[in-house]
Amino acid sequence: MTLRLALDGAVFLQPPTDDDLVQLARRAAEPGAVLPPAEAHFVTWIAGRTPQEIAQQRIARVQANRDLTRRPGWSLDLAVMVEEQPVGLQSLSGFDQWPHHRIVGTTSWLLAAFQGRGLGTRARAAVLELAFAHLRAESAKSWVLDENRASVAVSTKLGYRLIDRHHITEHGSRYAEGVFQLDRDAWLESRARRRYRPAITGAAHLVHLLGR
Ligand SMILES: CC(C)(COP(=O)(O)OP(=O)(O)OC[C@H]1O[C@@H](n2cnc3c(N)ncnc32)[C@H](O)[C@@H]1OP(=O)(O)O)[C@@H](O)C(=O)NCCC(=O)NCCS
């Protein structure tokens, strides 16, 4: 049974098929498809690359991540599906010390036309539920540039707290970045969980692989 995180109605997350992946990668590689040029540094995979490189690297990364037994660390990439069409990617990663330290990270992006409608919040909440309620994660972390207001807002709405701030340098520019953390008990008891909790099916294989 395929893993599926149903958010509501016709919106769900599931591992992308090769067709989904190629379609998503090609669309994401079009200039401005995910972020306007001035904000391309919000993610690590756009700035400084040609559309062809973006598409190839997106596909290669997701295909390489499919083998979740390759340790250290793992990344589960889920396509955000709206009316059966892939419109973005929501990833959940276990860091190197998994399963001794059960800390996960999340990254996500949506095609611009699907941003700002609450989809990013629900997609992140869905993988938090998978991580905390099924994979027994202890905490989730997120690294976000201060200027990425949408991503900061998603973390804040879902109950993460800011635990650190520092500066990073990318492509010769210096940016302020916050580190946000959400712990298991805080999520399990939160109002955000009650509001956004997805219906998760087909997780048994994943729990067997990663949950112990
Ligand atoms: C980050 C991202 C996944 C969030 O998904 P989304 O669907 O756009 O976010 P939501 O619609 O759930 O909005 C979350 C909150 O951000 C707020 N927000 C969005 N853009 C904002 C902005 N420019 N300034 C301030 N707040 C903003 C929204 O108002 C919303 O809060 P509210 O529900 O209280 O009004 C999406 O915007 C995206 O793909 N961005 C480009 C890629 C990216 O930056 N990824 C993250 C890398 S760390």
PDBQT file of the ligand as one rigid body, heavy atoms in Angstrom, charges set to zero:
ROOT
HETATM    1  C1  LIG A 301       7.392  28.422   2.010  1.00  0.00    +0.000 C 
HETATM    2  C2  LIG A 301       6.162  27.834   1.349  1.00  0.00    +0.000 C 
HETATM    3  C3  LIG A 301       6.309  26.331   1.187  1.00  0.00    +0.000 C 
HETATM    4  C4  LIG A 301       4.952  28.122   2.299  1.00  0.00    +0.000 C 
HETATM    5  O1  LIG A 301       3.786  27.624   1.697  1.00  0.00    +0.000 OA
HETATM    6  P1  LIG A 301       2.523  28.559   1.415  1.00  0.00    +0.000 P 
HETATM    7  O2  LIG A 301       1.434  27.686   0.954  1.00  0.00    +0.000 OA
HETATM    8  O3  LIG A 301       2.910  29.689   0.539  1.00  0.00    +0.000 OA
HETATM    9  O4  LIG A 301       2.231  29.112   2.867  1.00  0.00    +0.000 OA
HETATM   10  P2  LIG A 301       0.784  29.333   3.524  1.00  0.00    +0.000 P 
HETATM   11  O5  LIG A 301      -0.193  29.799   2.514  1.00  0.00    +0.000 OA
HETATM   12  O6  LIG A 301       0.470  28.101   4.303  1.00  0.00    +0.000 OA
HETATM   13  O7  LIG A 301       1.085  30.589   4.420  1.00  0.00    +0.000 OA
HETATM   14  C5  LIG A 301       1.747  30.538   5.626  1.00  0.00    +0.000 C 
HETATM   15  C6  LIG A 301       1.705  31.895   6.264  1.00  0.00    +0.000 C 
HETATM   16  O8  LIG A 301       2.677  32.737   5.648  1.00  0.00    +0.000 OA
HETATM   17  C7  LIG A 301       2.153  34.020   5.528  1.00  0.00    +0.000 C 
HETATM   18  N1  LIG A 301       2.882  34.685   4.462  1.00  0.00    +0.000 N 
HETATM   19  C8  LIG A 301       2.979  34.282   3.185  1.00  0.00    +0.000 A 
HETATM   20  N2  LIG A 301       3.761  35.143   2.499  1.00  0.00    +0.000 NA
HETATM   21  C9  LIG A 301       4.128  36.103   3.385  1.00  0.00    +0.000 A 
HETATM   22  C10 LIG A 301       4.927  37.285   3.290  1.00  0.00    +0.000 A 
HETATM   23  N3  LIG A 301       5.512  37.628   2.148  1.00  0.00    +0.000 N 
HETATM   24  N4  LIG A 301       5.093  38.038   4.403  1.00  0.00    +0.000 NA
HETATM   25  C11 LIG A 301       4.509  37.687   5.572  1.00  0.00    +0.000 A 
HETATM   26  N5  LIG A 301       3.763  36.571   5.720  1.00  0.00    +0.000 NA
HETATM   27  C12 LIG A 301       3.566  35.806   4.641  1.00  0.00    +0.000 A 
HETATM   28  C13 LIG A 301       0.713  33.778   5.204  1.00  0.00    +0.000 C 
HETATM   29  O9  LIG A 301      -0.045  34.933   5.478  1.00  0.00    +0.000 OA
HETATM   30  C14 LIG A 301       0.369  32.622   6.110  1.00  0.00    +0.000 C 
HETATM   31  O10 LIG A 301       0.011  33.025   7.387  1.00  0.00    +0.000 OA
HETATM   32  P3  LIG A 301      -1.538  33.163   7.793  1.00  0.00    +0.000 P 
HETATM   33  O11 LIG A 301      -2.194  31.862   7.427  1.00  0.00    +0.000 OA
HETATM   34  O12 LIG A 301      -1.474  33.412   9.246  1.00  0.00    +0.000 OA
HETATM   35  O13 LIG A 301      -2.072  34.272   6.979  1.00  0.00    +0.000 OA
HETATM   36  C15 LIG A 301       5.870  28.485  -0.033  1.00  0.00    +0.000 C 
HETATM   37  O14 LIG A 301       5.612  29.853   0.146  1.00  0.00    +0.000 OA
HETATM   38  C16 LIG A 301       7.012  28.301  -1.015  1.00  0.00    +0.000 C 
HETATM   39  O15 LIG A 301       7.043  27.325  -1.748  1.00  0.00    +0.000 OA
HETATM   40  N6  LIG A 301       7.964  29.254  -1.077  1.00  0.00    +0.000 N 
HETATM   41  C17 LIG A 301       9.066  29.172  -2.022  1.00  0.00    +0.000 C 
HETATM   42  C18 LIG A 301      10.083  28.107  -1.626  1.00  0.00    +0.000 C 
HETATM   43  C19 LIG A 301      10.601  28.327  -0.230  1.00  0.00    +0.000 C 
HETATM   44  O16 LIG A 301      10.956  29.435   0.151  1.00  0.00    +0.000 OA
HETATM   45  N7  LIG A 301      10.663  27.229   0.535  1.00  0.00    +0.000 N 
HETATM   46  C20 LIG A 301      11.124  27.253   1.917  1.00  0.00    +0.000 C 
HETATM   47  C21 LIG A 301      12.602  27.191   1.997  1.00  0.00    +0.000 C 
HETATM   48  S1  LIG A 301      13.095  27.229   3.739  1.00  0.00    +0.000 SA
ENDROOT
TORSDOF 0
